[in-house]
Amino acid sequence: MNVLLDSHALIWSVDDPARLGSRAASILEDPDNILHVSMASVWELGIKAGKGRLGLSMPFREWITKAIHQMDIQLLPITLPHVSGLAGLPALHGDPFDRMLAAQCLAEGWPIVSADSVLDGYAIMRIWN
């Protein structure tokens, strides 16, 4: 199964796996699942790291490279269908990065691994506990 990881799910899976929900951990550990991280999440993490607002276990560039290789992550680009879908979404979530993730899940037909229950307002499947 293809799944999209929310930014915090990615961070916790690398730096603090005990914080993951039980279903989330199970999905991430299953080798049959294909894990995707949106470039929107990479962008968000890069911004926060650059502002000193993100405590990662190593500098951002090293951390994201390690995460991608360690977890065999596929990077999901932001495409025109994703942006078009975003334009039609209600602004239920105040975070534009999270709205992009919802739009990507809708366009791709994938669930999201996230603790963020606000995403439940969109017609996507959220996996956590």
C-alpha positions in Angstrom: 0.0 0.0 0.0 1.2 3.5 -0.8 1.0 5.9 2.2 2.0 9.5 2.6 3.7 10.5 5.8 2.9 13.8 7.6 6.0 15.8 8.6 5.7 14.9 12.3 5.3 11.2 11.5 8.5 11.4 9.5 10.4 13.2 12.3 9.1 10.8 15.0 9.8 7.7 13.0 13.5 8.7 12.7 14.1 10.5 16.0 11.5 9.3 18.5 9.6 6.2 17.3 7.9 5.7 20.7 5.7 8.8 19.8 4.1 7.0 16.8 0.6 5.6 17.2 0.4 1.9 17.2 -1.2 1.6 13.7 1.2 4.2 12.3 4.2 2.2 13.6 2.8 -1.0 12.1 2.3 0.7 8.7 5.8 2.1 8.7 7.4 -1.2 9.7 5.5 -3.3 7.0 8.0 -3.8 4.1 5.0 -4.3 1.7 4.1 -0.6 2.2 5.6 2.1 0.0 6.3 5.2 2.1 6.1 8.6 0.5 7.0 12.0 1.8 5.8 15.1 0.0 8.2 17.7 -1.2 5.9 20.1 0.7 6.9 18.4 3.9 10.6 18.6 3.0 10.1 22.3 2.2 8.3 22.8 5.5 11.0 21.0 7.5 13.8 22.9 5.7 12.1 26.3 6.5 11.7 25.3 10.2 15.2 24.0 10.5 16.6 27.1 8.9 14.7 29.3 11.4 16.0 27.2 14.3 12.5 26.0 15.1 13.0 22.3 14.6 15.1 20.1 16.8 16.4 17.3 14.7 19.1 14.7 15.8 21.5 16.1 13.2 21.7 19.1 10.7 18.8 19.2 8.3 20.6 18.1 5.1 22.2 15.1 6.8 18.9 14.2 8.7 16.7 14.3 5.6 19.2 12.3 3.6 19.5 9.7 6.3 15.7 9.5 6.7 15.1 9.0 3.0 17.7 6.2 2.8 17.0 4.6 6.2 13.2 4.3 5.6 13.4 3.8 1.8 11.2 6.8 1.2 9.9 7.9 -2.1 9.7 11.7 -2.6 6.4 12.9 -3.9 6.7 16.0 -6.1 4.0 18.7 -6.1 2.2 18.4 -9.4 -0.4 20.4 -11.2 -3.2 18.0 -10.3 -2.1 18.4 -6.6 -2.3 22.2 -6.8 -5.6 22.1 -8.7 -7.0 19.8 -6.0 -5.7 22.2 -3.3 -7.5 25.1 -4.9 -10.8 23.2 -4.5 -10.3 22.2 -0.8 -12.1 24.0 2.0 -9.7 25.8 4.4 -10.5 23.5 7.2 -6.8 23.3 8.1 -4.9 26.5 8.8 -1.6 25.1 7.7 -1.0 25.4 3.9 1.5 22.5 4.0 -1.1 20.2 5.6 -3.7 21.3 3.1 -1.3 20.3 0.3 -0.8 16.9 1.9 -4.6 16.4 2.0 -4.8 17.5 -1.7 -2.0 15.0 -2.6 -3.7 12.2 -0.7 -7.0 12.9 -2.6 -5.3 13.1 -6.0 -3.2 9.9 -5.4 -5.9 8.0 -3.5 -3.5 7.3 -0.6 -4.0 7.4 3.1 -1.9 9.7 5.3 0.0 8.7 8.4 -0.7 11.5 10.8 -1.7 12.3 14.4 -3.5 15.5 13.1 -7.2 14.9 13.5 -8.0 18.1 11.6 -7.2 16.1 8.5 -10.3 14.0 9.2 -12.4 16.9 7.8 -11.1 16.0 4.3 -12.2 12.9 2.5 -8.9 11.0 3.1 -8.1 8.1 5.3 -5.8 9.0 8.2 -3.8 6.3 10.0 -2.5 6.8 13.5 -3.9 4.7 16.5 
